[in-house]
Amino acid sequence: MATDETLNRLPDNLPDDPMHWADAWLKEAMASAAQRNPNAVTIVSVGDDGQPSARVVLCKQFVPDPGYFVFHTNYESRKATELAARPQSAALFHWDAIGRQIRFEGQVVRSPAEESDAYFASRYWGSQLGAWGSDQSKPIASKDALVIQIRERGESLGLSLADGTTRLQDDHVPTIARPANWGGMRFWAQAIELWIEGEDRIHDRGQWKREIVRSSEHTYTTTPWRGKRLQP
Ligand SMILES: Cc1cc2nc3c(=O)[nH]c(=O)nc-3n(C[C@H](O)[C@H](O)[C@H](O)COP(=O)(O)O)c2cc1C
C-alpha cells in the first residue's frame, strides 16, 4: 500500500498492489481539491463500425480488491450500448496540478441492481430528476424542448415544479425510484499504468498487467499483477 513518502515516485522494486496506489492517488487528488472534479475519468467505447469514442464520467467508487471502479450512466446511452456489445475499454485519470496520470485497460459490466438502487437513493432529487428526464445520447429539437420533457417527467414523479423551470415550487420531495435504464458500471482493470511527472521530462512509468476472466454478470476472477517500468 502506498504511503505519503512513496507517493512522489515509484519504488525501485515495483509494488505488487498498483490498484492500492491508484486508490491512494485518487484520494490525494480529492483531498487536494486541485481541480473541480478530481474523480473525473475518461472512458472509451468502440462502436459496431470500429470507431472508438471517449467521454468524461465521474468515478464514484474505487475498489482496489478485487480491482474495479464504478461510474454511473444511462444504460441506453451510446457508451453503455457500445460497452454492452464490446466490454473492452480504456480509461484515463489525469491530475495536472499534481503531475500524475493513471491509464487503465479492462472490461466494463453493469453493477448489481441493488448497488445502483442504493446509490440512486443517496442522490440529490435534482440529479434523480436528471436521470429520469434525459434520454441520454438521443437527439432533441432544442434546449426548451428538453426542459419541457424534464418538467413533464418530474411532474409525473410527483414533483411540484415552478412554472417553466426545473426548480422545486415547495419543499416537498417525493421518494424517486431509480429508472431501470440508469445505474452503475464497473470498470474491471486488466492493465494499469501509474505515471508521475518528472523534471526535464524524465517521467516515472510503471505498468502492470493481469488476466481477468468473467465469472458472473458483474464479476471477474483475476490473477496477481505483474509490473514493469517503462521509459517515458
Ligand atoms: C466533469 C464531467 C462529469 C461527467 N459525469 C458523467 C457521469 O458520471 N455519467 C454520465 O453518464 N455522463 C457524465 N458526463 C457527461 C458525459 O461526458 C457524456 O456527455 C454523456 O455521458 C453522454 O455520453 P455518450 O453519448 O457517449 O454515452 C460528465 C461530463 C463531464 C464533463
PDBQT file of the ligand as one rigid body, heavy atoms in Angstrom, charges set to zero:
ROOT
HETATM    1  C1  LIG A 301     -16.915  16.580 -15.457  1.00  0.00    +0.000 C 
HETATM    2  C2  LIG A 301     -17.938  15.727 -16.173  1.00  0.00    +0.000 A 
HETATM    3  C3  LIG A 301     -18.559  14.699 -15.477  1.00  0.00    +0.000 A 
HETATM    4  C4  LIG A 301     -19.485  13.875 -16.119  1.00  0.00    +0.000 A 
HETATM    5  N1  LIG A 301     -20.017  12.818 -15.414  1.00  0.00    +0.000 NA
HETATM    6  C5  LIG A 301     -20.841  11.946 -16.053  1.00  0.00    +0.000 A 
HETATM    7  C6  LIG A 301     -21.269  10.749 -15.397  1.00  0.00    +0.000 A 
HETATM    8  O1  LIG A 301     -20.880  10.438 -14.251  1.00  0.00    +0.000 OA
HETATM    9  N2  LIG A 301     -22.097   9.930 -16.083  1.00  0.00    +0.000 N 
HETATM   10  C7  LIG A 301     -22.521  10.189 -17.366  1.00  0.00    +0.000 A 
HETATM   11  O2  LIG A 301     -23.280   9.392 -17.927  1.00  0.00    +0.000 OA
HETATM   12  N3  LIG A 301     -22.101  11.297 -18.022  1.00  0.00    +0.000 NA
HETATM   13  C8  LIG A 301     -21.273  12.175 -17.401  1.00  0.00    +0.000 A 
HETATM   14  N4  LIG A 301     -20.802  13.296 -18.059  1.00  0.00    +0.000 N 
HETATM   15  C9  LIG A 301     -21.286  13.526 -19.445  1.00  0.00    +0.000 C 
HETATM   16  C10 LIG A 301     -20.504  12.639 -20.415  1.00  0.00    +0.000 C 
HETATM   17  O3  LIG A 301     -19.204  13.191 -20.652  1.00  0.00    +0.000 OA
HETATM   18  C11 LIG A 301     -21.239  12.441 -21.762  1.00  0.00    +0.000 C 
HETATM   19  O4  LIG A 301     -21.543  13.697 -22.348  1.00  0.00    +0.000 OA
HETATM   20  C12 LIG A 301     -22.544  11.668 -21.600  1.00  0.00    +0.000 C 
HETATM   21  O5  LIG A 301     -22.400  10.595 -20.678  1.00  0.00    +0.000 OA
HETATM   22  C13 LIG A 301     -23.022  11.105 -22.928  1.00  0.00    +0.000 C 
HETATM   23  O6  LIG A 301     -22.013  10.260 -23.477  1.00  0.00    +0.000 OA
HETATM   24  P1  LIG A 301     -22.341   9.167 -24.603  1.00  0.00    +0.000 P 
HETATM   25  O7  LIG A 301     -23.356   9.811 -25.522  1.00  0.00    +0.000 OA
HETATM   26  O8  LIG A 301     -21.052   8.919 -25.285  1.00  0.00    +0.000 OA
HETATM   27  O9  LIG A 301     -22.894   7.947 -23.927  1.00  0.00    +0.000 OA
HETATM   28  C14 LIG A 301     -19.855  14.118 -17.460  1.00  0.00    +0.000 A 
HETATM   29  C15 LIG A 301     -19.214  15.152 -18.162  1.00  0.00    +0.000 A 
HETATM   30  C16 LIG A 301     -18.260  15.928 -17.525  1.00  0.00    +0.000 A 
HETATM   31  C17 LIG A 301     -17.549  16.987 -18.325  1.00  0.00    +0.000 C 
ENDROOT
TORSDOF 0
